[in-house]
Amino acid sequence: MGARGAVNEVLVVGDGEPVVLVAHAWGASARVMLPTVAGVPGTLVAVNFRGYGGSSPRPNGWTYADLAEELAGVARAVGASAAVGQSMGAGALLALADGEPDLFTAMALLLPPAVDEPIPAEIHEMFRRVHVARLAGDPAELRAEIARCMSPELRDARGGAVYLRAYALMLMACSAPTERPGNAPVPDRARLARVRARTLVVGQEGDLIHRTETALALAAALPAARSHVFPATAPMWSERLALRTLLTDHLAPADTPALAGHRAVTDPPGTADPLS
């Protein structure tokens, strides 16, 4: 399933309603996203974008419109009514909602990278340096470049060193192209007024790539959105339970108590949960 002429691998966890489409971050994978959404009620359908996992290879370069087309194909095939996306995946869901504003009844957009303007040149340069370090194959240099994308407060927060090691190892193992595009998810944020899905937008203070102001601007542009910003001193990776609770409460069907019957959660050993 997926975009026309290609196949997107999916990982399916759980059962029942809602069917929740899950879109991963740049350099991550469907498997890496599963710990973030573990415990969310219903059927979780985590998608590997082209070039990741068992999905079709990707030609050089990509746009958010390309990613949105892949997600649209999977969403239609599985009957998804809700969606969660992180960073690149959040941008892809935003592009999809712009094209099909009535597709989802609920969305959660974690660390959105941009709205209707490409990421600034200095942030694009951060991605370029991470990409070069990854290609060079030096884990220490890659960790150093990732650390430069974080404020000192976020970098020194509880679990920061473990996060850097896990993220660097994951990027080293990534076979997909990891260069960042210069395009924006939507052409004009005013178009998002047509999107009626209940939307949770999650930001993280101290993240120099996923800026807090971007998350707040996106929440303001969506008519049924609310925002939650994690402080740098309590980052998303060390407050995973709080993040899961936010997602579970937001995505639970309206006629279901938010925490009733949700699955017990343990993280698979060695599973990274990067936030890019």
Beta strands, then each sheet from edge to edge (+ up, - down):
strand 1: 10-14
strand 2: 19-23
strand 3: 43-47
strand 4: 82-86
strand 5: 106-110
strand 6: 198-204
strand 7: 225-230
sheet 1: 1+ 3- 2- 4- 5- 6- 7-
end
